[in-house]
Amino acid sequence: MRRLLLSLLLLLPSLSFAAQERALPWTGAGANGEEIRFDPDHLERPAILLFWATWCPYCKALMPHVQAVYDAAGRDKLDVYAIDIKDDGDPVAELKARHQTFTLVRDGDAIAARYGVIGTPGLFLVARDGRIVYTRVGGSRPEQVEAALRQALGLPPAVPPARR
């Protein structure tokens, strides 16, 4: 009985946000210290919230797939916020070196806590009406995440690497 109770308590942080259907508003600092506001009640287009860290190998594997979705959708049809968490690296230099064009949000630990993100990468797709329509589940391969994002956004499937 104690093991069951302990297991349930360990699942609570992830279940608490999974049950939440709407994104939460937040304010963060951009690459140059400018204020970035995310208000799910007033979105102009869908948004991906990507919680990442410069040291995270899973983030490094996932981010090119998110960039491919961003490129396929177009910047006028999708926003991508790369929310840097649990990091003491240089996220500006890292995004530049990776040729990733996301909107950087620095020091996003407080935002991650609001969303129940404990590890990296965390990813949420927020529809224009503020609903969370996709959440990356731990263990999802980057290709699976890209396919799910493309489907949710009504984009064509990715072209296999041999044909790119």
N, C-alpha and C positions, 0 to 999 in steps of 0.2 A: 504494500500500500504506500509506503514511504517513497519507493522508487517511482511509482506512478505519479504521486503528488509532485515530486521533484522534477520529473519530466515535463509535467504540465506547466510548472512555474518557469522552466527554462524556455518553453515555447511562447509564453505570454508576450514578450516584447515583439516577436515577429507577427503573432496573431493579432495583436492590438491594432497595428496599422493595416494589416491585410483586410481587416473588417471595415476599415475606413474607406469610403467610396470616393471622397473628394480630397483633392490636394489641399495642402495648407499654405497660406501665404508666408512669405519670408522676405527679408532684406539681407543683402550680403555685400561684400566689397569685391569690386571687379579687379582686373589685372593691374590697373593703374590707381587703385584705391577708390574709384568712383562707386557710388551707390547703385546697386542693382536690386530692383524690386520685382518680386514675382507675386502676382495677384491672380489666383485661379478664377476669380469672379469676373475678371476683365481681360481675358486672353484674346489676342488678335489671331492666334494660330495655335495648333497643338504644340506641346513642349515635351522634350525629354529631359528628365533630371537624372544626371549621371554622377553618382558619388564615387570618387576615385582618389588615388594617391600615386605620387610619382614612383614609389618603390614597389607598387603592386603588379606582379607579373600577369595576373588575371585581367587587370585593367588594361595593361599594355596589349593583351591579346584581343580584348573586346572593342577597344576604342576605334580601330580601323573599320570595324563593321558598323559602328554607330556613325562614323564619318561617311561611309558609303550610303547609309540611309539618309543622312543629312544632305549629301550631294544629290541623291535621286529625288528627294522631295523638293529641294530648293530652299534657299534662305527666306524667301517670302512666304513659304508654306509651312515652315517648321522652325522652332527655336530649340537649341540644345544648350543646356547649362551644365558645364563640367564643374561640379562642386567638389573642391579639393578638401579632403579630410585626413586627420591623423597623419600629418605630413610635416616634415621640416626641410623638404627639398625645394626646388625652384619650379613651381608649376608653370610659370610663364615660359621659361626656357624649354621645359619638357614638351609642352604643347607645340611650340614652334619647331622643335627638333623632329617631332612626329608628324609635322605638317597637318595638324588638326586645328580646325577653325571654329571650335566651339566658344561660347561665351564663358569665360573663366570666372568662377566665384571662389575667392580665396578664403581659407580658414572657415570652412563650412561645418565645423563640428556641431554647432548649435542647431543648424538646419538638419543635419543628419539625425540628431537626437529627436527632433520633432517628428521625423518620418520613421523612427524606429530602426534606422540603419546602424548596424553594429560593425559589420565588416565591409570590405570592398571587393568587387564593385557592387554598388547598389544602383538600380535603374528603375525609373517609373516613367511611363508614357501618360501624359495628361492631355485629355481631349480639350478642345476649345471651350467646352462648357464647364471645365474644371474637374470633371470626373477622371479618376485614375482608371485607365482602360487596359493597362498592361503593367505588370511588375515582374522584374527578373527574379527568378527563383534560384537560390544557390545551386551550383552544379550545372546550370544551363550552359551549353557550349555557345561560343560566340556566334556560330552560324545559326543556331536555333533562335537566339535573341534577335539577330538581324531578320530572319524570316518572320518572326512574330511581329516585329515592329513594322516591317513592310506590309504585312497583311492588315494590321490594325490601321495603318495609314492609307491603305488602298493603293500601294505602290506595286509595280511588277516585281516578280521574284528576282533575286540576285543572279547575275550571269556567273556560271562556274568559272573559277580562276583560269582554267586553260583557254577560255574564250574571251577573257577580258582584254 
